[in-house]
Structures are given as C-alpha cells and as structure tokens.
Amino acid sequence: MTIQEKQQQIIEEFSVFDDWLDKYAYLIELGKALPLIDEKYKTDQYLISGCQSRVWLHAEIKDGKMILTADSDAVITKGIVSLLIRVFSGHTPDEILEADMEFLNTIGLKEHLSPTRANGLQSMIKQIRLYAQVFKLKATPKSE
C-alpha cells in the first residue's frame, strides 16, 4: 500500500466520527494498539525535542525501507505518533521525503491540537524526515 493510500484509509476512518471527542477517543485507541518500542530506545538519544510530552522515535533501514517504532508517555501523543508510523513505516526514504502530510489537515487534526501538541507533531514529522534524509545519504554511493 502506498503512503497516499494509507493516508486515504486514515481519512476514511476519521470521517466516521462527527465530533472531536470521538476522534480523540479513536486516537487514544490507536495509541494503545501501537506496538511497544524496544526499551533500549527509550533513551534521551531517541527523545524528540519540541514535544510537550516525552516521545521516543527509532528508525532503522531494512531492505531499503524505513522501519519506525515509537512510544510516548501521553495517550493522545502516542495515538498521533502511531498515525505517522502507520503512514511512513515500510517505505523508502525517497517516498517519505516526497510525501505530503495533507491527511493531517483533512482529518482536522492540526486545527484541534493545542499549540504545544501541534509543535510536537511538527517535531515528530521533522524527525522522521531527518531519519529519511540520513538513510538516503548513507545509501548514496560515494564518488571517488
């Protein structure tokens, strides 16, 4: 499934809910379903700066695709990061760098987050793209 198809699927899931309390409840459920990050990645090295709550994000590359894992000490934030992992994990660095984030606007997430949570969301996206850039650079053959 492409990044765009995953985003469309999330948009359809969120369209079922009429009010934002229900959408928040769904985000919390998504967070609870997020696979646990390995404890060795719950260190300051993997902590995302710019988030009000603590968010750990780890990325690795397998067969040319980024695999993301994360955790947070806040339930809504954990749900938000689970959406990002769902959209981006399993894709190449190029696909991640080229992807737009329009689904976040479409489901209304950005407008319903507090300013600090919105900053945290931007920090998570920035970190995922930074990982993608690093993996892309590492995969680029060096000219002699």
DSSP file (Angstrom, degrees, kcal/mol; ACC not computed):
  #  RESIDUE AA STRUCTURE BP1 BP2  ACC     N-H-->O    O-->H-N    N-H-->O    O-->H-N    TCO  KAPPA ALPHA  PHI   PSI    X-CA   Y-CA   Z-CA
    1    1 A M              0   0    0      0, 0.0     2,-0.0     0, 0.0     0, 0.0   0.000 360.0 360.0 360.0 134.4    0.0    0.0    0.0
    2    2 A T     >  -     0   0    0      1,-0.1     4,-2.3    89,-0.0     5,-0.2  -0.263 360.0-109.0 -75.8 166.1    1.4    3.4   -0.9
    3    3 A I  H  > S+     0   0    0      1,-0.2     4,-2.4     2,-0.2     5,-0.2   0.915 121.8  51.8 -59.2 -43.2    1.8    6.3    1.5
    4    4 A Q  H  > S+     0   0    0      1,-0.2     4,-2.3     2,-0.2    -1,-0.2   0.895 108.7  49.9 -62.4 -41.0   -1.1    8.1   -0.3
    5    5 A E  H  > S+     0   0    0      2,-0.2     4,-2.1     1,-0.2    -1,-0.2   0.893 110.4  50.3 -65.7 -39.0   -3.4    5.0    0.1
    6    6 A K  H  X S+     0   0    0     -4,-2.3     4,-2.0     2,-0.2    -2,-0.2   0.910 110.6  49.8 -64.6 -41.4   -2.6    4.7    3.8
    7    7 A Q  H  X S+     0   0    0     -4,-2.4     4,-2.4     1,-0.2    -2,-0.2   0.914 110.0  50.7 -63.0 -42.2   -3.4    8.4    4.3
    8    8 A Q  H  X S+     0   0    0     -4,-2.3     4,-2.3     1,-0.2    -1,-0.2   0.889 107.8  53.3 -63.1 -39.4   -6.7    7.9    2.4
    9    9 A Q  H  X S+     0   0    0     -4,-2.1     4,-2.2     2,-0.2    -1,-0.2   0.906 109.6  48.0 -61.8 -42.2   -7.5    5.0    4.6
   10   10 A I  H  X S+     0   0    0     -4,-2.0     4,-2.5     2,-0.2    -2,-0.2   0.905 109.3  53.3 -65.2 -41.9   -6.9    7.1    7.8
   11   11 A I  H  X S+     0   0    0     -4,-2.4     4,-1.6     1,-0.2    -2,-0.2   0.919 110.1  48.2 -58.0 -44.2   -9.1    9.9    6.3
   12   12 A E  H  X S+     0   0    0     -4,-2.3     4,-0.6     2,-0.2    -2,-0.2   0.897 110.4  51.3 -64.9 -40.8  -11.9    7.4    5.8
   13   13 A E  H >< S+     0   0    0     -4,-2.2     3,-0.9     1,-0.2     4,-0.3   0.922 112.7  45.3 -62.0 -44.1  -11.6    6.0    9.3
   14   14 A F  H >< S+     0   0    0     -4,-2.5     3,-1.2     1,-0.2    -1,-0.2   0.761 100.3  68.9 -72.6 -24.2  -11.8    9.5   10.9
   15   15 A S  H 3< S+     0   0    0     -4,-1.6    -1,-0.2     1,-0.3    -2,-0.2   0.691  85.8  70.8 -69.2 -16.2  -14.7   10.5    8.7
   16   16 A V  T << S+     0   0    0     -3,-0.9     2,-0.4    -4,-0.6    -1,-0.3   0.803  88.5  75.1 -66.2 -29.6  -16.9    8.1   10.6
   17   17 A F    <   -     0   0    0     -3,-1.2     3,-0.0    -4,-0.3     6,-0.0  -0.710  59.0-169.3 -94.0 134.2  -16.8   10.3   13.7
   18   18 A D        +     0   0    0     -2,-0.4     2,-0.3     1,-0.1    -1,-0.1   0.806  70.0  45.4 -88.4 -33.6  -18.8   13.5   13.8
   19   19 A D  S >> S-     0   0    0      1,-0.1     4,-1.5     0, 0.0     3,-0.6  -0.820  77.9-123.3-120.4 158.4  -17.3   15.1   16.8
   20   20 A W  H 3> S+     0   0    0     -2,-0.3     4,-2.6     1,-0.3     5,-0.2   0.727 106.4  64.1 -72.4 -22.1  -13.8   15.6   18.1
   21   21 A L  H 3> S+     0   0    0      2,-0.2     4,-2.1     1,-0.2    -1,-0.3   0.907 106.0  46.8 -64.2 -38.5  -14.3   13.9   21.4
   22   22 A D  H <> S+     0   0    0     -3,-0.6     4,-2.1     2,-0.2    -2,-0.2   0.884 111.4  51.0 -67.8 -38.5  -14.9   10.7   19.4
   23   23 A K  H  X S+     0   0    0     -4,-1.5     4,-2.5     2,-0.2    -2,-0.2   0.899 109.9  49.8 -66.2 -40.0  -11.8   11.3   17.2
   24   24 A Y  H  X S+     0   0    0     -4,-2.6     4,-2.4     2,-0.2    -2,-0.2   0.913 109.4  51.8 -62.3 -42.1   -9.7   11.8   20.3
   25   25 A A  H  X S+     0   0    0     -4,-2.1     4,-2.0     1,-0.2    -2,-0.2   0.898 110.1  49.3 -60.8 -40.0  -11.0    8.6   21.8
   26   26 A Y  H  X S+     0   0    0     -4,-2.1     4,-2.5     2,-0.2    -2,-0.2   0.909 108.7  52.6 -65.5 -42.1  -10.1    6.9   18.5
   27   27 A L  H  X S+     0   0    0     -4,-2.5     4,-2.3     1,-0.2    -2,-0.2   0.907 108.3  51.2 -58.4 -41.9   -6.6    8.4   18.6
   28   28 A I  H  X S+     0   0    0     -4,-2.4     4,-2.2     1,-0.2    -1,-0.2   0.911 109.1  50.4 -62.9 -42.3   -6.2    7.0   22.2
   29   29 A E  H  X S+     0   0    0     -4,-2.0     4,-1.5     2,-0.2    -2,-0.2   0.909 109.4  51.2 -61.7 -42.0   -7.2    3.6   20.9
   30   30 A L  H  X S+     0   0    0     -4,-2.5     4,-0.6     1,-0.2    -2,-0.2   0.908 109.4  51.1 -61.1 -41.3   -4.7    3.8   18.1
   31   31 A G  H >< S+     0   0    0     -4,-2.3     3,-1.0     1,-0.2    -1,-0.2   0.893 107.3  52.3 -62.7 -40.5   -2.0    4.7   20.7
   32   32 A K  H 3< S+     0   0    0     -4,-2.2    -1,-0.2     1,-0.2    -2,-0.2   0.812 109.1  51.2 -65.3 -28.8   -2.9    1.7   22.9
   33   33 A A  H 3< S+     0   0    0     -4,-1.5    -1,-0.2    -5,-0.2    -2,-0.2   0.536  81.3 117.8 -85.5  -7.4   -2.6   -0.5   19.8
   34   34 A L  S << S-     0   0    0     -3,-1.0     3,-0.1    -4,-0.6    48,-0.0  -0.426  75.1-112.2 -63.4 126.1    0.9    0.8   18.9
   35   35 A P        -     0   0    0      0, 0.0    35,-0.4     0, 0.0    -1,-0.1  -0.303  41.3 -97.8 -58.1 142.9    3.5   -2.0   19.2
   36   36 A L        -     0   0    0     33,-0.1     2,-0.2     1,-0.1    35,-0.1  -0.344  32.6-126.5 -65.9 139.5    5.9   -1.4   22.1
   37   37 A I        -     0   0    0     33,-0.2     2,-0.1     1,-0.1    -1,-0.1  -0.592  37.9 -93.2 -79.3 146.9    9.2    0.1   21.3
   38   38 A D    >   -     0   0    0     -2,-0.2     3,-2.4     1,-0.2     4,-0.2  -0.421  33.5-126.0 -59.7 133.2   12.3   -1.8   22.5
   39   39 A E  G >  S+     0   0    0      1,-0.3     3,-1.8     2,-0.2    -1,-0.2   0.773 106.0  69.8 -55.1 -28.8   13.2   -0.4   25.9
   40   40 A K  G 3  S+     0   0    0      1,-0.3    -1,-0.3     2,-0.0     3,-0.1   0.678  96.4  54.3 -67.2 -14.0   16.8    0.2   24.7
   41   41 A Y  G <  S+     0   0    0     -3,-2.4     2,-1.4     1,-0.2    -1,-0.3   0.421  80.7  91.9 -96.8   0.1   15.4    3.0   22.5
   42   42 A K    <   +     0   0    0     -3,-1.8     2,-0.3    -4,-0.2    -1,-0.2  -0.414  67.4 110.8 -91.2  60.3   13.7    4.8   25.4
   43   43 A T  S >> S-     0   0    0     -2,-1.4     3,-1.4    -3,-0.1     4,-0.5  -0.786  87.5 -97.2-126.2 169.6   16.7    7.0   26.0
   44   44 A D  G >4 S+     0   0    0      1,-0.3     3,-0.9    -2,-0.3    -3,-0.0   0.805 117.8  68.1 -58.4 -29.7   17.5   10.7   25.5
   45   45 A Q  G 34 S+     0   0    0      1,-0.2    -1,-0.3     3,-0.0    -3,-0.1   0.829 108.7  35.7 -59.7 -32.2   19.1    9.8   22.2
   46   46 A Y  G <4 S+     0   0    0     -3,-1.4    11,-2.5    -5,-0.2     2,-0.3   0.369  90.8 115.4-104.4   2.5   15.7    8.9   20.7
   47   47 A L  B <<  -A   56   0A   0     -3,-0.9     2,-0.5    -4,-0.5     9,-0.2  -0.569  65.7-129.4 -75.7 132.8   13.7   11.5   22.5
   48   48 A I    >   -     0   0    0      7,-2.9     3,-0.8    -2,-0.3     7,-0.3  -0.721  18.2-142.1 -86.2 124.1   12.1   14.1   20.2
   49   49 A S  T 3  S+     0   0    0     -2,-0.5     3,-0.1     1,-0.2     5,-0.0  -0.576  81.7  45.1 -82.0 150.4   12.8   17.6   21.3
   50   50 A G  T 3  S+     0   0    0      1,-0.4     2,-0.4    -2,-0.2    -1,-0.2   0.385  84.4 115.4  98.4  -3.1    9.9   20.1   20.8
   51   51 A C    <   -     0   0    0     -3,-0.8    -1,-0.4     1,-0.1    66,-0.1  -0.836  60.7-146.4-101.3 138.4    7.3   17.9   22.3
   52   52 A Q  S    S+     0   0    0     -2,-0.4     2,-0.2    64,-0.4    -1,-0.1   0.915  90.3  44.5 -65.4 -43.5    5.4   18.7   25.4
   53   53 A S  S    S-     0   0    0     -3,-0.1     2,-0.5     1,-0.1    -2,-0.1  -0.497 106.1 -89.6 -94.0 170.4    5.2   15.1   26.3
   54   54 A R        +     0   0    0     -2,-0.2    19,-1.7    -7,-0.1     2,-0.4  -0.697  47.0 177.9 -84.5 126.8    8.0   12.6   26.0
   55   55 A V  E     - B   0  72A   0     -2,-0.5    -7,-2.9    -7,-0.3     2,-0.5  -0.991  11.8-163.4-132.0 123.5    8.1   10.9   22.6
   56   56 A W  E     -AB  47  71A   0     15,-2.6    15,-1.8    -2,-0.4     2,-0.4  -0.909   9.7-175.6-106.5 134.3   10.8    8.4   21.6
   57   57 A L  E     - B   0  70A   0    -11,-2.5     2,-0.4    -2,-0.5    13,-0.2  -0.991   3.4-176.4-134.3 125.8   11.2    7.6   18.0
   58   58 A H  E     - B   0  69A   0     11,-3.0    11,-2.4    -2,-0.4     2,-0.4  -0.953   2.4-174.4-121.8 141.3   13.5    5.0   16.5
   59   59 A A  E     + B   0  68A   0     -2,-0.4     2,-0.3     9,-0.2     9,-0.2  -0.990   6.0 171.4-133.9 143.5   14.2    4.3   12.8
   60   60 A E  E     - B   0  67A   0      7,-1.8     7,-3.1    -2,-0.4     2,-0.5  -0.947  28.9-120.9-141.4 164.9   16.2    1.6   11.0
   61   61 A I  E     + B   0  66A   0     -2,-0.3     2,-0.4     5,-0.2     5,-0.2  -0.928  27.0 176.3-113.2 130.4   16.5    0.6    7.4
   62   62 A K  E >  S- B   0  65A   0      3,-3.0     3,-2.0    -2,-0.5    -2,-0.0  -0.986  74.3 -16.3-133.9 122.7   15.7   -2.9    6.3
   63   63 A D  T 3  S-     0   0    0     -2,-0.4     3,-0.1     1,-0.3    -1,-0.1   0.858 128.9 -52.9  52.2  38.8   15.9   -3.9    2.6
   64   64 A G  T 3  S+     0   0    0      1,-0.2     2,-0.4    28,-0.0    -1,-0.3   0.474 118.4 106.9  80.9   2.5   15.9   -0.2    1.6
   65   65 A K  E <   -B   62   0A   0     -3,-2.0    -3,-3.0    27,-0.2     2,-0.3  -0.911  69.7-119.7-118.4 143.0   12.7    0.6    3.7
   66   66 A M  E     -BC  61  91A   0     25,-3.1    24,-4.2    -2,-0.4    25,-0.6  -0.613  20.0-160.6 -81.0 134.7   12.5    2.6    6.9
   67   67 A I  E     -B   60   0A   0     -7,-3.1    -7,-1.8    -2,-0.3     2,-0.4  -0.975  13.0-164.1-114.6 121.4   11.0    0.8    9.9
   68   68 A L  E     +B   59   0A   0     -2,-0.5     2,-0.3    -9,-0.2    -9,-0.2  -0.851  12.9 176.9-111.0 140.2    9.8    3.1   12.6
   69   69 A T  E     +B   58   0A   0    -11,-2.4   -11,-3.0    -2,-0.4     2,-0.3  -0.974  11.9 165.7-134.2 152.6    8.9    2.4   16.2
   70   70 A A  E     -B   57   0A   0    -35,-0.4     2,-0.3    -2,-0.3   -13,-0.2  -0.970  17.0-169.7-157.3 167.8    7.9    4.9   18.9
   71   71 A D  E     -B   56   0A   0    -15,-1.8   -15,-2.6    -2,-0.3     2,-0.3  -0.968   5.5-167.2-156.6 161.0    6.3    5.4   22.3
   72   72 A S  E     -B   55   0A   0     -2,-0.3   -17,-0.2   -17,-0.2     6,-0.1  -0.985  28.6-134.3-148.7 155.5    5.1    8.3   24.3
   73   73 A D  S    S+     0   0    0    -19,-1.7     2,-0.4    -2,-0.3   -18,-0.1   0.400  91.8  72.3 -90.2   3.4    4.1    8.9   27.9
   74   74 A A  S  > S-     0   0    0    -20,-0.4     4,-2.5     1,-0.1     5,-0.2  -0.976  75.8-142.3-120.8 131.6    0.9   10.7   26.8
   75   75 A V  H  > S+     0   0    0     -2,-0.4     4,-1.7     1,-0.2   -44,-0.2   0.880  99.5  44.9 -64.7 -41.4   -2.0    8.8   25.3
   76   76 A I  H  > S+     0   0    0      2,-0.2     4,-2.2     1,-0.2    -1,-0.2   0.920 114.2  50.1 -68.7 -41.3   -3.1   11.3   22.6
   77   77 A T  H  > S+     0   0    0      1,-0.2     4,-2.7     2,-0.2     5,-0.2   0.887 108.0  53.8 -62.0 -38.7    0.5   11.9   21.6
   78   78 A K  H  X S+     0   0    0     -4,-2.5     4,-1.7     1,-0.2    -1,-0.2   0.884 108.4  50.1 -62.9 -38.1    1.0    8.1   21.3
   79   79 A G  H  X S+     0   0    0     -4,-1.7     4,-1.5     2,-0.2    -2,-0.2   0.888 110.2  50.2 -65.8 -39.4   -2.0    8.0   19.0
   80   80 A I  H  X S+     0   0    0     -4,-2.2     4,-1.7     1,-0.2     3,-0.4   0.942 111.6  46.5 -64.3 -48.1   -0.6   10.8   16.9
   81   81 A V  H  X S+     0   0    0     -4,-2.7     4,-2.4     1,-0.2    -1,-0.2   0.835 106.9  59.4 -65.9 -30.0    2.8    9.1   16.5
   82   82 A S  H  X S+     0   0    0     -4,-1.7     4,-2.3    -5,-0.2    -1,-0.2   0.873 103.5  52.1 -65.4 -34.6    1.0    5.8   15.7
   83   83 A L  H  X S+     0   0    0     -4,-1.5     4,-2.1    -3,-0.4    -2,-0.2   0.928 110.2  48.1 -63.0 -44.8   -0.6    7.5   12.7
   84   84 A L  H  X S+     0   0    0     -4,-1.7     4,-2.6     1,-0.2     5,-0.3   0.903 112.3  48.4 -64.2 -41.4    2.7    8.7   11.5
   85   85 A I  H  X S+     0   0    0     -4,-2.4     4,-2.5     1,-0.2    -1,-0.2   0.920 110.0  52.4 -64.4 -42.9    4.3    5.3   11.9
   86   86 A R  H  < S+     0   0    0     -4,-2.3    -1,-0.2     1,-0.2    -2,-0.2   0.890 114.7  42.2 -59.2 -40.4    1.4    3.7   10.1
   87   87 A V  H  < S+     0   0    0     -4,-2.1    -2,-0.2    -5,-0.1    -1,-0.2   0.910 127.6  25.9 -73.9 -43.1    1.8    6.1    7.1
   88   88 A F  H >< S+     0   0    0     -4,-2.6     3,-1.4    -5,-0.2   -22,-0.2   0.790  89.7 100.4 -99.9 -30.5    5.6    6.0    6.8
   89   89 A S  T 3< S+     0   0    0     -4,-2.5   -22,-0.2    -5,-0.3     3,-0.1  -0.337  86.8  28.3 -63.4 135.6    7.0    2.8    8.2
   90   90 A G  T 3  S+     0   0    0    -24,-4.2     2,-0.3     1,-0.4    -1,-0.2   0.550  99.7 107.5  92.1   9.0    7.8    0.3    5.5
   91   91 A H  B <  S-C   66   0A   0     -3,-1.4   -25,-3.1   -25,-0.6    -1,-0.4  -0.804  73.1-100.5-117.4 161.4    8.5    2.9    2.8
   92   92 A T     >  -     0   0    0     -2,-0.3     4,-2.2   -27,-0.3     5,-0.2  -0.348  33.3-111.6 -74.3 157.0   11.8    4.1    1.3
   93   93 A P  H  > S+     0   0    0      0, 0.0     4,-2.6     0, 0.0     5,-0.2   0.896 119.2  53.9 -54.5 -40.8   13.4    7.3    2.4
   94   94 A D  H  > S+     0   0    0      1,-0.2     4,-2.0     2,-0.2     5,-0.2   0.923 107.2  49.9 -61.0 -44.7   12.6    8.9   -1.0
   95   95 A E  H  > S+     0   0    0      1,-0.2     4,-1.0     2,-0.2    -1,-0.2   0.906 113.1  47.6 -60.5 -41.0    8.9    8.0   -0.6
   96   96 A I  H  < S+     0   0    0     -4,-2.2     3,-0.5     1,-0.2    -2,-0.2   0.915 111.8  48.8 -66.8 -43.8    8.9    9.5    2.8
   97   97 A L  H  < S+     0   0    0     -4,-2.6    -1,-0.2     1,-0.2    -2,-0.2   0.809 114.5  46.0 -67.6 -29.2   10.7   12.7    1.8
   98   98 A E  H  < S+     0   0    0     -4,-2.0    -1,-0.2    -5,-0.2    -2,-0.2   0.620  90.8 106.7 -87.8 -13.5    8.3   13.2   -1.2
   99   99 A A     <  -     0   0    0     -4,-1.0     2,-0.2    -3,-0.5    -3,-0.0  -0.352  61.3-140.4 -71.7 143.0    5.1   12.6    0.8
  100  100 A D        -     0   0    0     -2,-0.1     3,-0.2     1,-0.1    -1,-0.1  -0.580   7.1-139.8 -92.3 166.6    2.8   15.4    1.7
  101  101 A M    >>  +     0   0    0     -2,-0.2     3,-1.7     1,-0.1     4,-0.6  -0.026  58.2 128.6-114.6  28.8    1.1   15.5    5.0
  102  102 A E  H >>  +     0   0    0      1,-0.3     4,-2.6     2,-0.2     3,-0.7   0.768  59.3  72.3 -60.3 -27.6   -2.3   16.7    3.8
  103  103 A F  H 3> S+     0   0    0      1,-0.2     4,-2.4    -3,-0.2     6,-0.3   0.824  90.0  60.7 -60.3 -29.1   -4.2   13.9    5.6
  104  104 A L  H <4>S+     0   0    0     -3,-1.7     5,-1.4     1,-0.2     6,-1.1   0.875 110.2  40.6 -65.6 -36.4   -3.5   15.7    8.9
  105  105 A N  H X<5S+     0   0    0     -3,-0.7     3,-0.9    -4,-0.6    -2,-0.2   0.898 112.4  56.0 -73.2 -42.5   -5.4   18.7    7.7
  106  106 A T  H 3<5S+     0   0    0     -4,-2.6    -2,-0.2     1,-0.3    -3,-0.2   0.882 109.2  44.7 -61.0 -40.8   -8.1   16.7    6.1
  107  107 A I  T 3<5S-     0   0    0     -4,-2.4    -1,-0.3    -5,-0.2    -2,-0.2   0.581 114.2-119.4 -80.8  -6.8   -8.9   14.8    9.3
  108  108 A G  T <>5S+     0   0    0     -3,-0.9     4,-1.0    -4,-0.3    -3,-0.2   0.585  71.8 133.3  85.6  10.4   -8.8   18.1   11.2
  109  109 A L  T >4< +     0   0    0     -5,-1.4     3,-1.0    -6,-0.3     4,-0.4   0.936  66.5  51.8 -62.5 -48.9   -6.0   17.1   13.5
  110  110 A K  G >4 S+     0   0    0     -6,-1.1     3,-1.0     1,-0.3    -1,-0.2   0.893 110.5  48.0 -57.8 -42.1   -3.9   20.2   13.2
  111  111 A E  G 34 S+     0   0    0      1,-0.2    -1,-0.3    -6,-0.1    -2,-0.2   0.674 112.0  50.4 -75.3 -15.4   -6.7   22.6   14.0
  112  112 A H  G << S+     0   0    0     -3,-1.0     2,-0.3    -4,-1.0    -1,-0.2   0.304  91.3  94.2-105.7   9.1   -7.8   20.6   17.0
  113  113 A L  S <  S-     0   0    0     -3,-1.0    -5,-0.0    -4,-0.4    -4,-0.0  -0.748  80.1-112.2 -97.9 148.2   -4.4   20.3   18.7
  114  114 A S     >  -     0   0    0     -2,-0.3     4,-2.8     1,-0.1     5,-0.2  -0.354  38.5-103.7 -65.2 158.7   -3.2   22.6   21.4
  115  115 A P  H  > S+     0   0    0      0, 0.0     4,-2.1     0, 0.0     5,-0.2   0.870 123.0  50.6 -55.2 -37.5   -0.3   24.8   20.2
  116  116 A T  H  > S+     0   0    0      2,-0.2     4,-1.9     1,-0.2   -64,-0.4   0.900 112.0  46.0 -70.5 -38.0    2.2   22.7   22.2
  117  117 A R  H  > S+     0   0    0      2,-0.2     4,-2.5     1,-0.2    -1,-0.2   0.882 111.0  53.5 -69.5 -36.5    0.8   19.4   20.7
  118  118 A A  H  X S+     0   0    0     -4,-2.8     4,-2.2     2,-0.2    -2,-0.2   0.903 109.2  49.0 -63.2 -40.6    0.9   20.9   17.2
  119  119 A N  H  X S+     0   0    0     -4,-2.1     4,-2.3    -5,-0.2    -1,-0.2   0.902 110.2  51.8 -63.3 -40.1    4.5   21.8   17.7
  120  120 A G  H  X S+     0   0    0     -4,-1.9     4,-2.2     2,-0.2    -2,-0.2   0.901 107.4  51.9 -62.5 -41.6    5.2   18.3   18.9
  121  121 A L  H  X S+     0   0    0     -4,-2.5     4,-2.4     2,-0.2    -2,-0.2   0.930 110.0  49.0 -59.6 -46.6    3.5   16.9   15.8
  122  122 A Q  H  X S+     0   0    0     -4,-2.2     4,-2.6     1,-0.2    -1,-0.2   0.893 110.1  52.1 -60.6 -39.6    5.8   19.1   13.6
  123  123 A S  H  X S+     0   0    0     -4,-2.3     4,-2.2     2,-0.2    -1,-0.2   0.880 108.9  50.1 -64.8 -38.4    8.8   17.9   15.6
  124  124 A M  H  X S+     0   0    0     -4,-2.2     4,-2.3     2,-0.2    -2,-0.2   0.934 112.6  46.2 -64.3 -46.3    7.8   14.2   15.0
  125  125 A I  H  X S+     0   0    0     -4,-2.4     4,-2.5     1,-0.2     5,-0.2   0.925 112.0  51.5 -61.8 -44.8    7.4   14.8   11.3
  126  126 A K  H  X S+     0   0    0     -4,-2.6     4,-2.1     1,-0.2    -1,-0.2   0.902 110.3  48.9 -59.2 -42.5   10.7   16.7   11.1
  127  127 A Q  H  X S+     0   0    0     -4,-2.2     4,-2.5     2,-0.2    -1,-0.2   0.902 109.9  50.7 -66.8 -41.0   12.5   13.8   12.9
  128  128 A I  H  X S+     0   0    0     -4,-2.3     4,-2.2     1,-0.2    -2,-0.2   0.925 112.9  46.5 -61.5 -44.1   11.0   11.2   10.6
  129  129 A R  H  X S+     0   0    0     -4,-2.5     4,-2.5     2,-0.2    -1,-0.2   0.856 109.8  54.2 -67.6 -34.2   12.2   13.2    7.6
  130  130 A L  H  X S+     0   0    0     -4,-2.1     4,-2.4    -5,-0.2    -2,-0.2   0.929 108.3  48.8 -64.4 -45.0   15.6   13.7    9.1
  131  131 A Y  H  X S+     0   0    0     -4,-2.5     4,-2.7     1,-0.2     5,-0.2   0.928 111.1  51.4 -57.2 -44.7   16.0    9.9    9.6
  132  132 A A  H  X S+     0   0    0     -4,-2.2     4,-2.3     1,-0.2    -2,-0.2   0.909 109.5  49.3 -61.0 -43.0   14.9    9.5    5.9
  133  133 A Q  H  X S+     0   0    0     -4,-2.5     4,-2.5     2,-0.2    -1,-0.2   0.917 111.7  48.7 -62.8 -43.1   17.5   12.0    4.7
  134  134 A V  H  X S+     0   0    0     -4,-2.4     4,-2.5     1,-0.2    -2,-0.2   0.941 112.8  46.9 -63.2 -47.5   20.3   10.3    6.7
  135  135 A F  H  X S+     0   0    0     -4,-2.7     4,-1.5     1,-0.2    -1,-0.2   0.874 112.0  51.5 -63.4 -36.3   19.3    6.9    5.4
  136  136 A K  H  X S+     0   0    0     -4,-2.3     4,-0.9    -5,-0.2    -1,-0.2   0.925 111.0  47.5 -64.6 -45.0   19.2    8.3    1.8
  137  137 A L  H >< S+     0   0    0     -4,-2.5     3,-0.6     1,-0.2    -2,-0.2   0.903 110.4  51.9 -63.0 -41.5   22.6    9.8    2.2
  138  138 A K  H 3< S+     0   0    0     -4,-2.5    -1,-0.2     1,-0.2    -2,-0.2   0.823 110.2  49.6 -65.4 -30.1   24.1    6.6    3.6
  139  139 A A  H 3< S+     0   0    0     -4,-1.5    -1,-0.2    -5,-0.2    -2,-0.2   0.637  87.7  99.5 -83.9 -14.9   22.7    4.7    0.6
  140  140 A T  S << S-     0   0    0     -4,-0.9     2,-0.1    -3,-0.6    -4,-0.0  -0.606  81.3-120.1 -76.0 123.6   24.1    7.1   -1.9
  141  141 A P        -     0   0    0      0, 0.0     2,-0.4     0, 0.0    -2,-0.1  -0.374  26.3-122.0 -63.2 138.2   27.3    5.7   -3.4
  142  142 A K        -     0   0    0     -2,-0.1     2,-0.2     1,-0.0     0, 0.0  -0.664  21.6-129.0 -82.5 133.8   30.3    7.9   -2.8
  143  143 A S              0   0    0     -2,-0.4    -1,-0.0     1,-0.1     0, 0.0  -0.571 360.0 360.0 -81.2 146.6   32.1    9.1   -5.9
  144  144 A E              0   0    0     -2,-0.2    -1,-0.1     0, 0.0    -2,-0.0   0.457 360.0 360.0 -95.3 360.0   35.8    8.6   -6.0
